[in-house]
């Protein structure tokens, strides 16, 4: 029996761990939280802080793992790369992981190859920040160079905004470094790309809709297929695949995010080397029949990924509506009662839904990815009809709060 190591074992990893076990694999999982949901379903659970690479390697050696991977956890990508590289296991390599984790290194690679992207500048201090504003222009987006989940991400409209938010953004960066990027208007898209033997192919492109206000970076609705079409769709697919190839990913799953501008141009926001969170694996499975977890396990174990597994088998329009505070379907306040999910699951077109709400927790306005407290996935003949169904079903979950 082959043994696979999951680095990170939270809520997003739990289903993947269960799937790996269903496939006959022995699963060893590490997470610093001993109560992590994924640890509870692994064959072997180790309460280890995965930022301690030597400790993770010790676990991997002790259990003689045949491969390692992470799902959703961007911070674990370089850890998996170093662990597998040092142990001689199938690996994307530490150099590729660095390019696909550090936004500044990534953007410099894009600049060298001519991949379209917003103007950018590295920022480590307020002096550098002020200089970056003059270089990049306003409005802009300030974000940590090496973080995820929309932590430390701010829209910058004035130099005063930079002064107010720089400290908070730097605090979310392990390297104490930020990046200031030009804000690009347009339709944001999530891409799923599979690289095999150095050739990248787009599996899906979907619209990533965002709320107004401080949570502008959080994807709270996904719609497939993307709304771009014609030459811009073809350009988007080309740019997504090229970005992955430029970063050097030869065998693996990549998650590029793009902006389609009204003038027909396309710019790369960033690219991650992992299965993304936000139910994107579910989107791909329901929309195309491609199982990203199965593919990620094959890559981790050095097994072949043939066309019949990596390429879409069908195209099913769908929408994902995350359960968030207003103007989403959830009220703000401390939760006192959570109604049944059954009406949601029984609504027209709904193929999957879940909620992470607990009595006593506080629902806040959307600021981070973690403010998404569940989701509804609905299908229909068109993506807009699917969105209408997802929105209607989400309103069927009754949640009571005290203000």
C-alpha positions, -999 to +999 in steps of 0.1 A: +000+000+000+014+034-010+016+062+016+009+098+009+016+128+032-008+157+034+008+189+046-020+208+062-052+190+073-079+216+079-115+217+066-105+221+030-081+191+031-106+167+049-125+156+018-093+151-002-079+129+026-110+109+026-108+105-011-072+094-009-082+067+016-111+056-007-085+051-034-066+027-012-038+050-001-025+052+034-027+088+045-003+106+069-014+141+077+004+169+096-012+201+110-002+222+140-038+222+152-044+188+169-082+193+164-079+199+126-107+182+108-084+164+084-063+149+111-095+132+124-099+112+093-062+104+084-047+070+090-019+087+109-023+121+124+007+142+136+002+175+153+032+192+137+036+228+127+043+224+089+064+256+088+090+234+106+103+217+075+127+194+094+099+182+116+078+174+085+107+156+069+111+135+101+074+125+099+078+117+062+108+095+069+094+078+099+063+067+079+082+060+047+058+082+025+058+077-012+047+113-020+034+145-005+010+172-014-012+200-001-047+212-010-057+248-007-030+258+018-007+282-001+017+285+028+023+247+025+034+248-011+071+256-005+071+232+024+059+203+002+084+213-025+114+213+000+103+181+017+099+162-015+130+176-031+152+166-001+137+132+001+140+125-036+102+122-041+082+136-070+084+174-066+077+207-084+111+218-069+119+246-045+128+271-072+094+267-089+076+269-056+094+302-048+083+316-081+047+305-076+045+316-040+064+350-038+044+375-058+075+398-064+096+369-078+066+358-099+060+393-114+097+396-123+095+363-141+065+375-160+082+408-168+112+390-183+090+369-206+065+396-215+035+380-198+008+408-195+004+420-159-004+452-140+025+476-132+041+466-098+068+476-073+082+459-042+076+477-009+094+472+024+090+506+040+068+537+038+096+555+018+096+527-007+058+527-007+056+564-016+080+558-044+060+528-056+028+549-057+046+573-081+058+543-102+026+522-103+000+550-101-034+550-083-057+532-077-035+503-067-037+471-046-013+466-017-007+430-006+019+408+012+044+393-011+039+358+004+005+354+019-030+342+009-066+342+018-069+379+012-050+386+044-034+420+044-049+430+010-060+466+007-071+489-021-050+521-022-067+552-036-045+578-019-011+580-003-029+583+030-044+548+024-009+535+020+002+550+053-028+536+071-025+500+057+012+493+051+019+481+086-010+456+085+001+443+051+037+438+061+026+420+093+010+393+071+043+387+052+069+362+066+095+381+046+082+415+057+078+425+021+048+438+002+039+444-034+020+474-048+001+466-081-019+487-104-056+482-100-070+468-132-107+472-140-125+443-156-138+408-151-117+387-128-114+351-137-102+319-120-083+295-141-075+258-135-045+247-155-029+212-156+008+210-166+022+177-180+057+174-192+061+212-193+030+218-214+002+236-197-035+232-207-065+252-194-093+230-179-116+258-168-120+296-168-147+310-145-158+345-135-148+354-099-172+380-086-163+401-056-182+422-031-179+460-028-160+476+001-131+464+022-136+428+011-131+436-025-105+408-029-128+380-017-144+358-044-180+353-032-195+341-064-180+318-091-197+315-124-188+289-151-181+292-180-165+327-179-184+355-195-155+365-219-158+352-254-142+352-289-107+366-292-106+376-255-114+341-244-088+327-266-063+353-254-072+345-218-066+308-222-033+314-239-021+339-212-031+315-184-012+286-199+018+307-208+020+321-172+022+286-158+049+276-183+070+307-176+070+299-139+085+265-147+057+241-135+063+209-155+039+185-138+012+198-115-020+218-110-019+256-112-044+282-103-039+314-124-061+344-117-067+369-146-084+402-153-102+406-186-103+444-194-132+459-213-107+469-241-101+432-248-067+429-231-059+403-203-036+407-173-023+380-149-031+388-112-012+358-098-007+321-101-006+294-074+008+259-076-020+240-059-056+230-059-073+262-048-098+266-020-132+282-025-147+250-038-128+253-071-122+215-071-159+210-069-165+236-097-141+217-120-157+183-111-193+194-116-185+215-147-161+192-166-159+158-149-121+164-141-112+152-106-084+175-094-078+155-062-072+123-081-048+142-104-029+158-076-025+124-059-011+110-092+014+138-095+025+134-058+031+097-064+048+102-098+021+083-117+010+092-152-019+116-158-034+105-192-056+127-214-088+109-204-082+121-168-068+156-174-091+169-201-127+179-197-153+153-206-183+177-208-192+213-201-219+220-175-227+257-167-229+263-130-225+289-102-212+289-067-228+313-042-209+315-010-228+321+022-216+355+034-230+385+053-251+412+036-254+419+007-250+381+008-278+360+023-265+359+059-273+385+086-245+400+107-243+393+144-238+365+169-255+332+157-283+319+180-299+294+156-291+277+124-319+262+103-318+230+083-297+227+051-323+204+036-344+231+018-312+243+002-301+209-009-336+202-023-338+235-043-339+233-081-305+228-097-286+224-065-259+197-067-239+205-036-242+227-005-227+230+030-223+254+059-195+259+084-216+280+108-217+273+145-240+287+172-222+314+191-199+326+163-201+361+150-210+367+113-191+398+102-191+418+069-169+402+043-132+410+047-113+377+043-118+344+026-126+329+060-158+351+062-173+327+037-194+305+060-207+279+035-217+276-002-243+265-027-235+250-061-262+250-087-263+239-123-285+250-152-285+254-190-267+287-188-243+302-162-267+331-154-296+307-149-273+287-126-265+318-106-302+326-102-307+291-088-278+294-065-289+328-051-325+315-046-313+284-028-289+303-006-318+324+007-335+292+020-310+288+048-325+304+079-300+318+103-310+338+134-286+362+151-285+387+180-271+421+170 
